[in-house]
């Protein structure tokens, strides 16, 4: 069983930056592909990006490409989401999730991820 805990959310002005962290306990994350998702009020949860277990490969949706960067420190059992040039439309609750299967591809659908954090609120003011 893996427990995930996000942190680092908050209120930021448009154009600003935040770094979210996702710390794991219970098991090492080193064998898991990890995903970041977000859910805005009244909208469905959407995939933001992911990172393969080794950290060499990442994937982002077009709306955040070039602004968001996912990294991981397997020694610290932590995954990060660096968000730059934030826009009001980035406002959402952000979740990290772990894919329990060793895959070549980073999955973009939430049903592929078995373990979820509780989420952290990111609010971008215009």
N, C-alpha and C positions, 0 to 999 in steps of 0.2 A: 504494500500500500504506500502511496506517495501522497504527502500533504504539501500543498503549494500555498505560498503566501506572497501576495503582491504588496508593494509599497512604492512610494514616490509620487503618487498622484497629488493634484492640487489645482489651484487657480493660477492661470498664467495669462499674460496679455498676448494677443495675436502677434506672431513673429517670434515669440519666445521659445524656450526649450524646457523639456523635462526629461528625466531619466527614470524609467520604471524598473524596479527589480522584482524578480520572482525567485524566492528562496524555497528550496525543497527540503523536506525532512522525511525520514522513514526509509528512503532508498536513494541511491545515487541516481542522478539524472543523466549520467554519462552515456547510457544506452538508449536514451529516449530522444526522439525528435520532439521539439517543442514548438508550440504555436502561441501567438498572441491574437486575441479577438477583442472586439469592442461592441458595445451595445448602447446606442443612443436612445433617449426617451421616445417611445412609440415606434421604435424600429426593431428589426430582428438583429440578432447577434451576427456580426460579420467578421470574417477572417481578415487580419491585418498583415500578418507575415509569419514566417516560421524559420527555424534553423535546424539543420540536421544534427544528429547526435554528436558527430565529430567537430562540428562548428565550421566546417569548410564551406558549407553551402547554405545559402539563405534564399528566401523567396518573399516577395512583397506584392501586395496589390498595387495597381497603378496609382491609386489616389495618394499613396504614401511613399511611393518609390522616389528615392533621391532626398527624402526628408527624414525618414525613419531608418534606424539601423538596429538590427538584432545581433546580440553577441552572447556568448556564454563563457562562464568560468567553471569548468567541471570540478576543479579542485575545491571551489567554494560552493558547489552545488547550486549555482545561481545563474539565471538567465536575465538579460537586460534588454530593455527597449528604449533606445535613445531617440527622442522625438525633437526635431528641430523645425524651425519655420512653422510653428503651429498655427492652425487656422480655427476659426469658430466651429467649423464643421467637424473638427476632430473631437469635439466635446462628446464624451461618452464614459461609460464604465469600462475599464480595460481589464481583461482577464488573461492570465496565462494558463496553458493547458499542456498536458503531457500525453503523447501518443505511445501506448504501451508496446507497440509492435515495432520491431526493427525493420525499417523500410528504407528503400532507396529514395522514394519521393516524399516530399513534405506535403502532408494532407491539408486541404483547405476547407474541409467540412467539419463542423463541430462534432458530428457523431463518430469521427475517427479518434477522438481524444477522450480518454477515460478519466483523467484526473484534472481537476480544475481548482483554481484559487477562488477566493471570495470576491475578487474584483477590487479595483481602486478607481476612484472618480477623477477624471481629468476634465477640467472646465477651462475653455479658452475664451477669454473676453475680447470683444471687438473694440 
